[in-house]
Amino acid sequence: MKKILYLTFYFEPDLCAGSFRNSPLVKELAAQAQGEATIDVITTLPNRYSSFEAEAPEFEQRDNYTITRVAIPKHQSGMKDQVLSFKAYYQKVKSLVKGKKYDLVIASSSRMFTAYLGYTIAKKLKAPLYLDIRDIFYDTLQDVLQNKFIKTLALPIVKQIERKTFYYANHINLISAGFKPYFNSYNTTHFSYYTNGIDDIFIENKTKEDIVAAHPKTILYAGNLGEGQGLDKIVPDAAKILGDGYEFIIVGDGGIKNRLIEKVKAYNLNNVKFLPPVKRNELIKMYEECDFTFVHLNDYDAFKKVLPSKIFELACFPQPMIAGVGGYANSFISENIENKILFNPCDVNGMVEQLQNYSYMRGRRQHFIDTFRRTAINKEMASSMLEYL
């Protein structure tokens, strides 16, 4: 019986895109590998948001796969916190796999270092390496790092790590086709472009399509409140101009939450409400009851290549989608999603003007749902992984 090692920093019951992507993918991979291979998943105990806690065992045996969850330090999603958290994960994984033999190493990574961890293990074992790349960490650091000294020190190290990892990999899946130009130099590797997808739990929502918008009209954002989302650059100013005809509901946690709250207070706004992270079934109920869904990315060059997973779940609901994104994500929404208010990141006037001139309507986006069901994507992706056994 062959053995697969699967590394992902986030896994169920954690609340984040990495968990929502990898949890069902592992189940599909295990089902396809039944009788041929067993899988060891090494992940972390739920940690995405400091304000959300979920019980999860440190070890689980499920059919032909195991899940080992590593305890990491509490963090607030800051850069230093993330480095310390990953260091704990890295060291524990190395300890857990010592002396074990794997025939395939799979790593799903947004911040590069899980991919690098997979590389170090695969290289030592002379095993094939399959990477699922959910973000370009080097690009993100170029935009996010403000300290020039740290930037000058960190970027060459990250680039060196990246080169070693990507050149060794047998297969790299890019979650966004917008990443493709960046990877042109790694031409010895096989590439695929399996995007994020839509989970059945969202497809089965009970939102009514024939409802007239309420007063005030509610705009719901749910997810990470980090530098990457840049909500502090759009929500307070938009809420101030729109006035009491619209209400923003912000659900989630993250590094800039306090900055966002302080700006709302400074503007003396009553039409922005904050709620802590909630479980998926509660979130779906909130989506069902809102008037608009909302997704936004900061105005950084790195984010012109990404395709936020949030887009896929929001498109399942019949409400109009408000999206402030640039680059590839902007083109993707423009071409694939109906009934949207689409504007460039941080463009307050562009958002407000379109919203004020919008004739409210709802409608199910059935073609999009059929095209991007996660179950179909996972079947193909898992099959592509097993080709390397």
C-alpha positions in Angstrom: 0.0 0.0 0.0 1.5 3.4 -1.0 1.5 6.4 1.3 0.7 10.0 0.6 1.7 13.0 2.8 -0.7 15.9 2.6 0.3 19.3 4.1 -2.1 22.1 4.7 -1.9 24.8 7.3 -5.7 25.0 7.5 -8.3 22.2 7.6 -11.8 21.6 9.0 -13.3 22.8 11.3 -11.3 26.0 10.8 -13.0 28.9 9.0 -11.0 30.1 6.0 -10.5 29.5 2.2 -7.6 27.1 2.8 -9.8 24.9 5.0 -12.8 25.0 2.7 -10.6 24.0 -0.2 -8.5 21.2 1.3 -11.1 19.5 3.5 -13.3 18.2 0.7 -10.4 17.7 -1.6 -8.7 15.3 0.8 -12.0 13.4 1.1 -12.2 13.0 -2.7 -8.5 12.1 -2.9 -9.0 9.4 -0.2 -12.0 8.0 -2.0 -10.1 7.8 -5.3 -7.1 6.3 -3.6 -9.1 3.6 -1.7 -7.2 0.3 -1.9 -4.2 1.9 -3.5 -2.9 4.3 -0.9 -3.3 5.8 2.6 -3.0 9.5 3.3 -1.5 11.3 6.3 -2.9 14.8 6.6 -0.8 17.1 8.9 -2.5 20.4 9.6 -3.0 22.7 12.6 -5.7 23.0 15.3 -8.2 25.7 14.4 -6.4 29.1 14.5 -7.5 31.3 11.6 -9.2 33.8 13.9 -8.3 34.6 17.5 -11.9 35.4 18.2 -13.2 32.0 16.9 -12.6 28.7 18.6 -13.7 25.3 17.5 -13.1 21.9 19.1 -11.1 19.5 17.1 -9.2 16.3 18.0 -5.4 16.3 17.6 -5.6 13.0 15.8 -8.3 11.4 13.7 -8.5 8.1 11.7 -11.0 8.2 8.9 -11.2 5.3 6.5 -7.9 5.3 4.6 -6.6 8.7 5.9 -5.5 10.2 9.1 -5.6 13.8 10.3 -3.0 15.1 12.7 -3.6 18.7 14.0 -0.6 20.6 15.4 -1.1 23.1 18.2 0.5 26.5 17.3 0.8 29.7 19.3 -2.2 32.1 19.4 -1.9 34.9 16.9 -3.6 38.0 15.5 -2.6 37.4 11.9 0.3 39.9 12.1 3.5 39.1 10.2 5.6 38.2 13.3 2.7 36.1 14.7 2.5 34.2 11.4 6.2 33.5 11.3 6.1 32.1 14.9 3.0 30.0 14.1 4.6 28.5 11.0 7.9 27.8 12.8 5.9 25.7 15.3 4.1 23.9 12.5 7.3 23.3 10.5 9.2 21.8 13.5 6.3 19.6 14.5 5.8 18.3 11.0 9.5 17.5 10.6 9.3 15.6 13.9 6.1 13.7 12.8 7.5 12.5 9.5 11.0 11.6 10.7 11.8 8.0 9.7 8.6 7.6 7.6 8.5 6.8 3.9 6.1 8.6 1.5 5.5 7.9 -2.2 4.0 11.3 -2.9 4.0 14.7 -1.0 1.2 17.2 -1.6 1.3 20.7 -0.2 -1.4 23.4 -0.4 0.1 26.8 0.3 -0.7 30.5 0.2 2.3 31.9 2.1 4.9 29.8 0.3 6.3 28.1 3.5 4.0 25.1 3.5 5.1 24.5 -0.1 8.8 24.8 1.0 8.1 22.4 3.9 6.7 19.9 1.4 9.8 20.4 -0.8 12.3 19.7 2.0 10.4 16.4 2.8 9.9 15.3 -0.8 13.5 16.0 -1.7 14.9 14.0 1.2 12.6 11.1 0.3 13.3 11.5 -3.4 9.4 11.6 -3.7 7.3 13.4 -6.3 6.0 16.8 -5.1 2.5 18.2 -6.0 1.9 21.8 -5.1 -1.4 23.7 -4.9 -0.4 27.4 -4.9 -3.2 29.7 -3.6 -1.2 33.0 -3.6 2.1 34.5 -4.8 3.8 35.2 -1.5 6.7 37.2 -3.0 4.3 39.6 -4.8 2.3 40.0 -1.6 5.4 40.9 0.5 6.5 43.4 -2.1 3.2 45.3 -1.6 2.6 44.7 2.1 6.0 45.1 3.7 6.5 48.8 4.7 9.9 48.5 6.5 12.5 48.9 3.7 15.2 47.2 5.7 13.1 44.1 6.4 11.9 44.2 2.8 15.5 44.2 1.4 16.4 41.4 3.8 13.3 39.2 3.3 12.6 39.3 -0.4 15.8 37.7 -1.7 15.4 34.9 0.9 11.8 34.3 -0.2 12.8 34.3 -3.9 15.5 31.7 -3.2 13.1 29.5 -1.3 10.5 29.9 -4.1 13.0 28.9 -6.8 14.2 25.8 -5.0 10.6 24.7 -4.3 9.1 25.4 -7.7 11.9 23.9 -9.7 11.8 20.7 -7.7 8.0 20.3 -8.0 6.6 17.7 -10.4 3.3 19.5 -10.7 2.1 22.9 -9.7 -1.6 23.8 -9.6 -2.3 27.5 -9.8 -5.6 28.5 -8.2 -5.8 31.6 -10.5 -4.9 31.7 -14.1 -3.8 35.2 -13.3 -0.7 33.7 -11.8 0.4 32.1 -15.1 2.8 34.9 -16.3 4.7 34.9 -13.0 5.4 31.1 -13.4 6.7 31.2 -17.0 10.3 30.7 -15.9 9.5 27.4 -14.2 9.0 25.6 -17.5 10.2 22.2 -16.4 7.1 21.7 -14.3 3.6 20.5 -15.2 0.9 23.1 -14.5 -2.9 23.0 -14.0 -5.4 25.6 -13.1 -8.0 24.1 -10.8 -9.8 27.1 -9.3 -11.7 27.4 -6.0 -15.2 26.1 -6.3 -18.7 26.2 -4.9 -19.6 23.9 -2.0 -23.0 22.2 -2.0 -23.9 23.9 1.3 -23.9 27.2 -0.6 -25.7 25.9 -3.7 -28.6 24.6 -1.5 -29.3 28.0 0.0 -33.0 29.0 0.4 -32.7 32.7 -0.6 -35.9 34.0 -2.2 -35.4 35.6 -5.6 -38.6 37.8 -5.7 -37.9 40.0 -2.7 -37.7 43.7 -2.9 -34.7 45.2 -1.1 -35.3 46.3 2.5 -34.8 49.8 4.0 -32.0 50.3 4.8 -30.5 48.0 2.2 -28.0 45.7 3.9 -24.5 45.1 2.4 -22.9 42.0 3.9 -19.2 41.3 4.0 -18.0 38.1 5.7 -14.4 37.0 5.9 -10.9 38.1 6.8 -10.4 41.7 7.9 -6.7 42.0 6.9 -4.5 44.3 4.9 -5.3 42.3 1.8 -9.0 43.1 1.9 -8.4 46.9 2.6 -11.9 47.4 4.0 -10.7 50.5 5.9 -10.2 52.2 2.6 -13.7 51.6 1.3 -16.3 50.9 3.9 -16.2 54.0 6.2 -16.1 56.5 3.3 -18.8 54.6 1.3 -21.0 54.3 4.4 -20.6 58.0 5.1 -21.7 59.1 1.6 -24.5 56.5 1.3 -26.1 57.5 4.6 -28.9 55.8 6.4 -30.4 54.2 3.2 -27.7 51.5 3.4 -26.2 49.5 6.2 -22.9 47.6 6.1 -22.7 44.4 8.2 -19.1 43.3 8.7 -18.6 39.7 9.9 -15.1 38.4 10.7 -11.8 39.2 12.3 -8.3 40.1 11.3 -5.3 42.4 11.5 -7.0 45.7 10.5 -10.3 45.2 12.4 -9.4 47.7 15.1 -8.2 50.2 12.5 -11.5 49.8 10.6 -13.6 50.2 13.8 -11.6 53.4 14.8 -12.3 54.9 11.4 -16.0 54.2 11.7 -16.1 55.7 15.1 -14.1 58.8 13.9 -16.8 59.3 11.2 -19.5 58.9 13.9 -21.3 56.3 11.7 -24.3 54.3 12.7 -24.7 52.3 9.5 -21.7 50.0 10.0 -22.1 47.0 12.3 -19.5 44.5 13.3 -20.0 40.8 14.2 -17.5 38.1 15.1 -16.7 35.1 12.8 -19.6 32.6 12.6 -19.9 29.0 11.5 -20.9 28.3 7.9 -24.5 27.4 8.6 -25.0 30.7 10.5 -23.2 32.6 7.7 -25.5 31.2 5.0 -28.5 32.4 7.0 -27.0 35.8 7.0 -26.3 35.7 3.3 -29.9 34.6 2.7 -31.2 37.7 4.6 -29.0 40.4 3.2 -29.7 42.7 0.2 -26.2 42.8 -1.3 -23.1 40.6 -0.9 -19.7 42.3 -0.9 -16.1 41.3 -1.7 -13.1 43.7 -1.8 -9.4 43.5 -2.3 -6.8 46.2 -1.5 -5.2 48.2 -4.4 -2.0 46.2 -4.5 -0.3 44.9 -7.7 -0.1 41.4 -6.2 -3.9 41.2 -6.0 -4.3 41.9 -9.7 -3.4 38.2 -10.3 -5.5 36.6 -7.6 -9.1 35.1 -7.8 -10.7 35.3 -4.3 -12.5 32.2 -3.2 -15.2 34.4 -1.8 -16.4 35.2 -5.3 -17.5 31.6 -5.8 -19.7 31.4 -2.7 -21.3 34.8 -3.2 -22.3 34.0 -6.7 -24.5 31.2 -5.4 -26.9 33.7 -3.9 -29.4 35.6 -6.1 -28.6 38.9 -4.6 -26.5 41.4 -6.6 -22.7 41.1 -5.8 -20.7 44.2 -5.0 -17.1 43.6 -6.0 -14.1 45.9 -5.7 -11.3 44.0 -7.3 -8.7 44.6 -10.1 -6.8 42.7 -12.7 -7.7 39.0 -13.3 -10.5 38.9 -10.7 -12.2 41.9 -12.3 -12.0 40.3 -15.8 -13.3 37.0 -14.4 -16.3 38.5 -12.7 -17.1 40.7 -15.7 -17.1 37.6 -18.0 -18.7 35.0 -15.7 -21.0 36.6 -13.2 -24.3 38.4 -13.9 -26.0 41.1 -11.8 -23.0 42.8 -10.2 -21.7 46.1 -9.2 -18.0 46.0 -10.3 -15.5 48.7 -9.5 -11.8 49.1 -9.0 -10.3 48.5 -5.6 -10.7 51.4 -3.1 -12.7 53.5 -5.6 -15.3 54.8 -3.2 -16.9 57.1 -5.8 -17.1 54.3 -8.3 -18.9 52.0 -5.9 -21.3 54.7 -4.5 -22.2 56.0 -7.9 -23.1 52.6 -9.3 -25.0 51.6 -6.2 -27.1 54.8 -6.2 -27.9 54.2 -9.9 -28.6 50.5 -9.6 -32.1 49.1 -10.2 -32.5 46.3 -7.7 -33.0 42.8 -8.9 -32.2 39.2 -8.0 -31.6 36.1 -10.0 -30.0 32.6 -9.7 -26.7 32.3 -11.6 -27.3 28.7 -12.6 -24.7 28.5 -15.4 -22.0 29.7 -13.1 -23.0 27.2 -10.4 -23.0 24.3 -12.8 -19.5 25.3 -14.2 -17.8 25.8 -10.8 -19.2 23.2 -8.5 -16.3 22.2 -6.1 -17.2 18.5 -6.4 -16.5 18.4 -10.1 -13.2 20.4 -9.7 -12.1 18.1 -6.8 -12.7 15.0 -8.8 -10.4 16.2 -11.6 -7.8 17.6 -9.3 -7.6 14.5 -7.1 -7.2 12.4 -10.2 -4.3 14.6 -11.4 -2.6 14.1 -8.0 -2.8 10.3 -8.1 -1.0 10.3 -11.5 2.2 10.9 -9.5 1.9 7.8 -7.3 
